Amino acid sequence: MPNNRHILVTSALYYANGSLHLGHILETIQSDIWVRLQRMQGHECIHVCGSDAHGTPIMLQAEKRGITPEQLVSEINQEHKTDFAAFLIDFNNFHTTHSTENKTLTELIYSRLQANGDIVAKKITQAFDPVKNMFLPDRYVKGECPKCGAKDQYGDSCEVCGATYAPTDLKNPISVVSGVAPIERESEHYFFKLENYTDLLKKWTTQEHLQPQITNKLNEWFEAGLRQWDISRDGPYFGFPIPNTENKYFYVWLDAPIGYMASFKNWCDKNKTDLFETFWGKDSTCELYHFIGKDIVYFHALFWPAMLAASQFRTPTALYAHGFLTVNGQKMSKSRGTFITARNYLDHLAPEYLRYYLAAKLNDGIDDLDLNLDDFTTRVNADLIGKYVNIASRCAGFISKNFEGKLADKLFDEALYLRFVSENTQIRDNFESRQYHRAIRDIMALADLANQFVDQNKPWELIKNPENHEKVQLVCTQAINLFRLLTIYLKPVLPQIASNVEKFLNIAPMQWQDIHKPLLNHTINPYQPLLQRIDPKQVEAILEKGKTLMTDTPTPAENISKPTPSDIAPIITYNEFAKVDLRIAKIVNAEHVEGADKLLKLTLNIGEENRQVFAGIKSAYQPEDLIGKMTVMVANLAPRQMRFGLSEGMVLAAGPGGKDLWILEPHAGAQAGMKVK
């Protein structure tokens, strides 16, 4: 593996007219794992993305909501940023194609194409809506298929017989926008002469820049002959005006990939660095990778490299395409609730459950990947809780209780440790080649070995005999070191859990090379739960919420309203309320949470056990003022994995917010663990 690599990674830009769903998250999880692996090895790896902000759909969506397209794009851009961050996707920059940088670069590339003689103008006939006074994109015309007669088909292809055609070929067409029959109208458009770059593209597409399946598919286009590409649209249209024209705009697919360059340029400007030419210049020796869905390969593997080469920029090192995400073996369905938005998932489950499950199934191909929800629950519970976390939870307590948290100064079985280390090259190479499923398989095989080691040595039995105490320390030190190695290997997949493990082990952020030196003669912190089993009811709740979101209410992008008093909460019955287990709790510790604006981390004693709870009361309390106080908590609330750790309950508080917020404090005689009635 070469050292000092300089890498730029992009994920496809997400269309700014609606919420993210798990299909979008699949791609960014794939790219994020790959990026984190590179960074752990010390390589410079910059990850950029952004909103695909132009086109007719965004213009019409904004009009429907009574806002400007710019407002819609800004709103959705922020929503996408928030959801990606919650899934622990670590973008260096998340920008938008509706930006000064993108406009400048788009006009620059277009001017260079013009200078080359690669742009030609010609008149075409299009479907025109006489009510809305606009030309209609293919997908905004519906009618009967001209080949098989199937009704209600879009203007570009038939979902029944598979035929492709022009919107003007449809029988009995109607405008999706106004419902009236479109008329035909002539207009001058601008075309990129893609055929000028046939030889360049034939060479580029066979030089291992693409997956073999993609190369084979593109050969069909070469055999048919490359056609000129329409890069203009008539107004009204939300996009960049084409210089020196009237009412003509760049087609969204022209400026969308240039958005990768624009996002990187925006990052360079914000960081006051001149790396743009280093990464994008014609003679760049840096690496450039695009992670994309297989449905947009045509634009990325033909138009994009041709545009770049023609305008004196470098071409991508590789395109990494992936398949679609299915749920329970079928295309995502709104009626079944399996069209799962990112936010719906996050409201019920921790992000790293999905990150792990998708990693366990992802490979370097373009076949579709299935999220089988029963298998998802079983696999996460078996692998992450039953195998991985189990190692630390079984052994850490012995170190804390019997050896003041200090690990032994040597390993119990150095050969076993070295066996774990010896697997690192294969695991790393499988991540590098996007064979994530193989890497996960090998990591879990090592987790099995670690658990077998613990089972064979039984520290819970050894501790009963004082003569075996030294052996207990050695055995548990060994197990915790094996757990640490597994965490290093899993860190690209489970970054927040790895961060919590680093706090538990009292160490700096782990890098890949740290595998070679075991953690010995070192004091660790008391173990805190890292993960909770998935309850099948949580998955059921996602499906039920999905049905509600997609069938009974508008999408989140269409449903921005302030709550009225009647919206505050649904009415519940007395029996439902009786299920809430309210307990008196003593706050035995309170501390600030690094990186959190509103949270305090509380350790609550409810009698026989302590609970860790993250409470949004930072605006009203200093941690030191809370220690020793009694309060009330919901003790039977399902634990929730947060970005900062596992929250095992909820503290009750009241007030309008800010400094005027008070936790509930019981009377002086209350004792921890008492039930509130």
MIGU-914645 format. One line per 4 residues: for each residue x, y, z of C-alpha. Coordinates in steps of 0.001 Angstrom, whole numbers, m for minus. Example, Ala and Ser with C-alpha at 12.3 -4.5 7.8 and 13.67 -1.06 7.14 Angstrom:
MIGU-914645
12300 m4500 7800 | 13670 m1060 7140
end
This chain:
MIGU-914645
0 0 0 | 1646 3279 m1082 | 2253 5983 1506 | 1310 9643 1314
m1652 9169 m976 | m3673 12281 m1834 | m7282 11323 m2478 | m10508 13146 m3288
m13744 11184 m2877 | m17210 12306 m3910 | m20631 10857 m3253 | m23380 11541 m5764
m25162 14862 m5233 | m28627 14420 m3734 | m31590 16095 m5371 | m32853 18974 m3244
m36598 18459 m3496 | m37273 15870 m800 | m36034 13901 2192 | m33292 11299 2117
m34235 7622 2227 | m32140 4559 3061 | m31172 4075 m577 | m29311 7389 m398
m27748 6382 2909 | m26427 3133 1385 | m24156 5060 m954 | m22792 7480 1609
m22137 4679 4106 | m20126 2888 1409 | m18056 5979 614 | m17673 7010 4272
m16266 3614 5297 | m13740 3794 2464 | m12734 7347 3353 | m12331 6554 7056
m10089 3605 6185 | m7788 5895 4192 | m7612 8451 6982 | m6827 5779 9574
m3776 4864 7478 | m2541 8448 7457 | m3496 9290 3865 | m4911 12680 2908
m8496 11858 1942 | m11031 14633 1331 | m14719 13706 1074 | m17122 16159 m582
m20767 16105 m1546 | m23708 18495 m1816 | m27184 19206 m3098 | m28155 18799 m6739
m30131 22017 m6837 | m31364 22730 m10363 | m34105 21606 m12714 | m37830 21749 m13374
m38908 19537 m10427 | m37330 21927 m7920 | m38848 24938 m9638 | m42328 23380 m9541
m41976 22093 m5985 | m41003 25567 m4772 | m43904 27100 m6677 | m46295 24600 m5096
m45132 25581 m1627 | m45130 29297 m2309 | m41412 29788 m1745 | m38469 30514 m4014
m36349 27671 m5425 | m33409 29115 m3495 | m35364 28804 m240 | m36354 25224 m1021
m32784 24243 m1860 | m31429 25867 1300 | m34018 24119 3446 | m33453 20677 1944
m29686 21149 1925 | m29765 21725 5689 | m32068 18747 6241 | m29738 16490 4248
m26691 17775 6140 | m28373 16983 9442 | m29392 13469 8420 | m25990 12599 6978
m24269 13830 10144 | m26622 11704 12235 | m25573 8662 10192 | m21970 9599 11031
m21108 10448 7428 | m17997 12608 7728 | m18028 14977 4753 | m15290 17585 4651
m17736 19757 2722 | m21421 19560 1804 | m22189 22294 m708 | m24791 22994 m3405
m24750 23213 m7188 | m26589 26536 m6909 | m23428 28362 m5913 | m21018 30986 m7193
m18267 28376 m7503 | m20418 26114 m9646 | m21622 28933 m11881 | m18060 30083 m12520
m16771 26577 m13273 | m19771 25692 m15457 | m19292 28794 m17582 | m15553 28118 m17799
m16036 24540 m18991 | m18740 25613 m21461 | m16503 28336 m22901 | m13710 25820 m23437
m16095 23400 m25137 | m17239 26239 m27392 | m13652 27144 m28236 | m13026 23523 m29225
m15986 23542 m31605 | m17780 20980 m29408 | m21020 22971 m29082 | m23601 23091 m31860
m27038 24797 m31985 | m30027 23249 m33729 | m33798 23411 m33590 | m35850 20636 m32027
m39565 19991 m31482 | m40724 19526 m27882 | m43894 19081 m25857 | m45126 22476 m24618
m47707 23181 m21907 | m49911 26045 m23178 | m51372 26689 m19705 | m48087 26855 m17772
m46360 28372 m20809 | m43352 26079 m20485 | m41603 23263 m22294 | m42067 19932 m20520
m39299 17540 m19517 | m39865 13929 m20602 | m41103 12827 m17171 | m43679 15616 m17097
m45629 14179 m20001 | m47810 11089 m19612 | m49895 9141 m22084 | m50293 5830 m23901
m47201 3933 m25011 | m46806 4229 m28823 | m45588 611 m28985 | m47869 m1455 m26712
m50661 1014 m25894 | m50165 836 m22108 | m51796 3804 m20389 | m50308 6283 m17912
m46721 5971 m19155 | m44031 8641 m18873 | m42715 10510 m21881 | m39363 8734 m22110
m40026 5024 m21627 | m42759 2438 m21045 | m42691 532 m17766 | m44815 m2226 m19324
m42987 m3154 m22541 | m39685 m1343 m21952 | m39843 726 m25144 | m38041 4077 m25266
m39337 7056 m27238 | m39745 10843 m27310 | m42612 12555 m25422 | m44018 13680 m28760
m44499 9988 m29685 | m46996 9337 m26858 | m50644 8775 m27756 | m53197 10994 m25975
m50510 12833 m23989 | m51241 15126 m21053 | m49078 17507 m19062 | m48391 16286 m15539
m48120 19933 m14481 | m51491 21279 m15701 | m53421 18217 m16900 | m54002 19634 m20375
m52840 18133 m23661 | m49430 19543 m24603 | m48791 21023 m27989 | m45642 20705 m30081
m43399 23719 m30364 | m40012 24281 m31972 | m37052 25682 m30027 | m33322 26136 m30560
m31145 24027 m28257 | m27419 23621 m27684 | m25708 20252 m27976 | m22366 18855 m26832
m20781 16846 m29666 | m20028 13758 m27609 | m19108 11820 m30747 | m15929 13937 m31005
m14604 12002 m27988 | m15460 8462 m29031 | m11833 7310 m29240 | m10913 8928 m25924
m13909 7344 m24181 | m13325 3899 m25695 | m9815 3998 m24281 | m10766 5477 m20903
m13605 3021 m20274 | m11285 18 m20797 | m8444 1159 m18507 | m9861 m184 m15223
m11542 3086 m14327 | m14862 1210 m14223 | m16232 m2087 m12965 | m16297 m4782 m15685
m20110 m4869 m15699 | m20188 m1140 m16438 | m17594 m1382 m19200 | m19592 m4140 m20878
m22765 m2064 m20731 | m21068 981 m22218 | m19858 m1089 m25166 | m23501 m1233 m26275
m23529 2571 m26532 | m20318 2589 m28548 | m21727 m14 m30945 | m24841 2130 m31486
m22708 5244 m31938 | m22440 8147 m29492 | m25000 10891 m30031 | m24894 14605 m29456
m26087 15542 m25969 | m28679 18257 m25400 | m27192 20503 m22690 | m29760 23319 m22732
m33286 23938 m21484 | m35791 26685 m22175 | m37071 29015 m19476 | m38827 29072 m17145
m36175 26859 m15581 | m34253 26937 m12308 | m30592 26848 m13244 | m27717 28883 m14635
m28397 31016 m17738 | m26263 30105 m20750 | m24055 33120 m21535 | m24953 35174 m24618
m28378 33563 m25052 | m31955 34578 m24311 | m34049 32447 m21954 | m31727 29435 m22266
m30359 27550 m19259 | m27793 24830 m18703 | m29447 21428 m18326 | m29145 20225 m14733
m27005 17251 m15782 | m24381 19572 m17226 | m23704 21501 m14026 | m24507 18682 m11550
m21181 16773 m11846 | m19327 20069 m12023 | m20790 20437 m8522 | m18106 17995 m7316
m15472 20478 m8422 | m17445 23366 m6945 | m17811 21676 m3562 | m14067 21021 m3469
m13342 24611 m4550 | m15608 25864 m1769 | m13686 23672 700 | m10371 25035 m604
m11548 28622 m211 | m12873 28036 3313 | m9593 26396 4309 | m7451 28990 2500
m5626 26384 439 | m4705 26390 m3247 | m5162 22632 m3747 | m7819 22985 m6455
m5403 22818 m9358 | m3401 20099 m7583 | m6432 17815 m7539 | m8278 18893 m10711
m5522 20057 m13056 | m4974 18136 m16291 | m1690 16635 m15054 | m2829 15899 m11480
m1244 12865 m9830 | m3832 12846 m7024 | m6548 10206 m6894 | m10201 11017 m7672
m13047 8581 m6967 | m16793 8963 m7521 | m19188 6721 m5562 | m22471 6593 m7508
m25595 4529 m8121 | m25704 2347 m11210 | m28615 4389 m12584 | m26407 7430 m13276
m23409 5624 m14771 | m24176 6874 m18294 | m23679 10518 m17292 | m20589 9819 m15204
m18816 7360 m17510 | m19388 9109 m20857 | m20421 12769 m20631 | m18368 13595 m17553
m14910 12328 m18601 | m15459 13765 m22098 | m16354 17192 m20660 | m13361 17123 m18316
m10857 16094 m20965 | m12266 18585 m23466 | m11956 21452 m20988 | m8405 20652 m19858
m9226 19061 m16499 | m8233 15631 m15236 | m10523 12599 m15513 | m11545 10377 m12568
m9261 7635 m11284 | m12314 5396 m10961 | m16085 5325 m10697 | m17446 2998 m8018
m21049 2146 m8828 | m23402 222 m6548 | m26822 m1372 m6926 | m30145 m280 m5512
m31371 m984 m1993 | m34360 m3294 m1671 | m36216 m3956 1570 | m37402 m7472 2408
m36549 m8583 m1114 | m38676 m5998 m2906 | m38445 m2466 m4215 | m39070 35 m1429
m42807 461 m1007 | m44776 3307 525 | m47833 1151 1214 | m45787 m1450 3092
m43878 1209 5002 | m40585 5 3522 | m39917 3318 1787 | m37917 4281 4857
m36671 7834 5203 | m33388 8501 6922 | m35148 10403 9683 | m37725 7668 10287
m34917 5179 10832 | m32953 7538 13097 | m36013 8190 15246 | m36059 4507 16210
m32592 2969 15870 | m28917 3850 16180 | m27128 4642 12897 | m24351 2125 13447
m26751 m830 13328 | m27456 26 9688 | m23838 918 8927 | m22770 m2509 10149
m25486 m4469 8371 | m24889 m2781 5024 | m21130 m3224 5375 | m21691 m6929 6045
m23410 m7183 2637 | m21610 m4631 444 | m19196 m5727 m2260 | m17538 m4184 m5312
m20349 m5098 m7725 | m23521 m3421 m8936 | m26059 m6042 m7859 | m28916 m4786 m5708
m28507 m5139 m1945 | m31387 m6306 225 | m32183 m4990 3682 | m34019 m7971 5130
m35371 m6568 8366 | m35572 m9894 10215 | m32012 m10747 9188 | m30960 m7208 10098
m32242 m7633 13647 | m30767 m11108 14067 | m27377 m10294 12598 | m26831 m7057 14499
m27822 m8676 17795 | m25714 m11773 17157 | m22594 m10069 15790 | m22325 m6710 17492
m23813 m7565 20872 | m23408 m11339 21100 | m19866 m11449 19730 | m18096 m8097 19617
m19339 m6050 22592 | m19666 m9237 24621 | m15870 m9539 24883 | m15437 m6244 26710
m18587 m6524 28824 | m17503 m9933 30137 | m13980 m8931 31136 | m13741 m5217 31875
m15498 m5468 35215 | m12834 m7795 36630 | m10114 m5264 35789 | m12026 m2355 37350
m13140 m4152 40523 | m10048 m6170 41317 | m7085 m4347 39804 | m8064 m669 40082
m8643 m555 36352 | m5063 m1469 35492 | m4184 m3921 32744 | m1362 m6420 33215
2133 m5657 31951 | 2162 m8637 29566 | m158 m10727 27431 | m1465 m14124 28471
m1176 m15526 24918 | 1065 m13453 22655 | 673 m15906 19768 | m3085 m15375 19732
m2581 m11603 19695 | m171 m11888 16760 | m2682 m14049 14919 | m5198 m11217 15176
m2548 m8751 13967 | m1639 m10968 11009 | m5185 m10638 9624 | m4875 m6861 9258
m3543 m6806 5690 | m6359 m8947 4332 | m9004 m6986 6238 | m7558 m3678 5087
m7282 m4821 1471 | m10877 m6050 1477 | m12051 m2660 2712 | m9840 m942 137
m11307 m3020 m2724 | m14849 m2426 m1383 | m15292 m6076 m500 | m16684 m4960 2829
m18598 m8196 3354 | m15342 m10168 3324 | m13706 m7800 5807 | m16680 m8113 8170
m16671 m11906 7800 | m12992 m12048 8793 | m13465 m9648 11712 | m16348 m11683 13119
m14300 m14884 12781 | m11704 m13225 15004 | m14448 m12174 17428 | m15424 m15858 17685
m11816 m16724 18572 | m11752 m14026 21253 | m14957 m15329 22823 | m13611 m18886 22714
m10521 m17666 24576 | m12685 m16125 27299 | m14881 m19242 27519 | m11852 m21494 27850
m10260 m19459 30649 | m13453 m18519 32564 | m12296 m15482 34573 | m15574 m15616 36546
m14474 m18989 37907 | m10813 m18060 38385 | m11660 m14989 40479 | m13184 m17187 43178
m9700 m18404 44147 | m7321 m15652 45379 | m4374 m17657 44039 | m5673 m17133 40503
m6049 m13367 40668 | m2895 m12693 38651 | m4169 m15067 35960 | m7510 m13241 35927
m5705 m9972 35216 | m3700 m11601 32420 | m6728 m13278 30854 | m8829 m10107 30940
m5925 m7997 29670 | m5617 m10392 26746 | m9348 m10263 25992 | m9474 m6472 26163
m6501 m6236 23810 | m8236 m8548 21344 | m11343 m6377 21690 | m9211 m3317 20967
m7877 m4899 17759 | m11408 m5738 16630 | m12408 m2132 17326 | m9561 m816 15174
m10699 m3058 12323 | m14329 m1979 12784 | m13632 1716 13296 | m14353 2711 9658
m17767 1058 10035 | m18557 1954 13660 | m16892 5341 14271 | m18961 6447 17259
m18689 3115 19034 | m14943 3211 18381 | m14832 6691 19929 | m16658 5404 23009
m14231 2476 23204 | m11329 4933 23093 | m12819 6703 26114 | m13324 3374 27881
m9729 2329 27161 | m8459 5819 28039 | m6484 6140 24801 | m6042 8566 21907
m8008 8041 18664 | m6894 4716 17218 | m5017 4510 13918 | m4459 1424 11796
m781 1059 12771 | m1743 864 16461 | m2462 m2847 16012 | 1214 m3719 16383
1584 m2560 19993 | m662 m4088 22683 | m2128 m1987 25481 | m268 m3055 28635
403 m1679 32114 | m2302 863 31394 | m5290 2099 33374 | m8693 1889 31704
m11973 3518 32701 | m15016 1658 34055 | m16911 m46 31271 | m20142 1592 30112
m22661 m235 27869 | m21772 329 24220 | m24821 m1112 22474 | m28270 m2418 23216
m30007 m5274 21435 | m32485 m4327 18737 | m36031 m5007 19830 | m38128 m6272 16878
m40779 m3805 18041 | m38423 m975 17065 | m38323 m2287 13504 | m42107 m2668 13488
m42394 951 14612 | m40277 2065 11648 | m42591 264 9232 | m45699 1690 10848
m44245 5190 10811 | m43293 4673 7163 | m46876 3906 6238 | m48078 7003 8069
m45446 9298 6597 | m45946 8170 3046 | m49678 7581 2781 | m51420 9858 5256
m49312 13011 5310 | m47230 15106 2935 | m43501 14469 2735 | m41370 16381 5250
m40375 18821 2501 | m44033 19716 2009 | m45084 19741 5633 | m43348 22624 7375
m45735 24047 9956 | m45655 25128 13572 | m47528 22869 16017 | m50851 24030 17383
m51880 23085 20925 | m53861 20138 19603 | m50711 18892 17825 | m48607 18659 20979
m49295 14987 21698 | m51903 12326 20966 | m54354 11369 23726 | m53349 8219 25646
m55372 6002 27973 | m54771 5490 31685 | m53572 1933 31002 | m51029 3248 28534
m49746 5775 31061 | m49592 3094 33768 | m46879 1334 31756 | m44457 4189 32445
m42121 3185 35309 | m41176 6371 37183 | m38373 5923 39731 | m36607 8119 42259
m32983 8452 41152 | m29919 9912 42823 | m27555 11864 40590 | m24199 10342 41550
m22291 12094 38768 | m22862 14803 36158 | m20531 16070 33469 | m20421 18085 30280
m20644 16242 26953 | m17920 17221 24527 | m19422 18502 21286 | m22985 18779 22654
m24689 22171 23027 | m27623 21084 25198 | m26710 17790 26880 | m25324 16812 30236
m24238 13243 30936 | m25786 11995 34168 | m25052 8842 36156 | m28217 7941 38057
m28538 5445 40862 | m31956 3782 41083 | m31245 1417 43935 | m29418 m1695 42786
m27958 m274 39588 | m26614 2844 37936 | m27966 4213 34662 | m26326 6533 32150
m28680 9221 30831 | m28087 12160 28499 | m30361 15041 29514 | m30977 18286 27601
m30668 20520 30662 | m27272 22128 30112 | m28815 25596 29713 | m30227 25472 33251
m27674 23561 35335 | m23963 23275 35980 | m22887 19631 36434 | m21422 20214 39903
m24749 21610 41128 | m26568 18409 40265 | m24346 15838 41987 | m26107 14434 45039
m29566 15679 44079 | m32558 13353 43866 | m34759 13443 40778 | m37312 11380 38855
m36533 9280 35797 | m38419 7066 33345 | m36755 3735 34106 | m38380 1507 31486
m37739 3670 28447 | m35962 1701 25693 | m32245 2625 25670 | m31230 4837 22771
m27822 4908 21122 | m26862 8560 20701 | m23844 10109 19047 | m22241 10526 22480
m23108 7119 23961 | m26005 4999 25178 | m28817 6804 27054 | m30634 4409 29394
m33659 6403 30453 | m35075 9905 30694 | m34955 12544 33407 | m38199 14462 33919
m38009 18251 33751 | m40474 21103 33274 | m40397 24717 32195 | m40430 26885 29053
m36780 26154 28306 | m33422 27882 28481 | m32499 28792 32040 | m36130 28329 33068
m35966 24549 33179 | m36221 22478 36343 | m35693 18780 36961 | m38302 17194 39209
m37018 16912 42784 | m38877 14584 45216 | m39272 15297 48942 | m36334 14952 51320
m37248 11438 52514 | m37260 9882 49034 | m34772 7093 48405 | m33164 5973 45157
m35117 3178 43496 | m38502 4041 45001 | m41345 3829 42500 | m43349 7014 41906
m47116 6488 42033
end
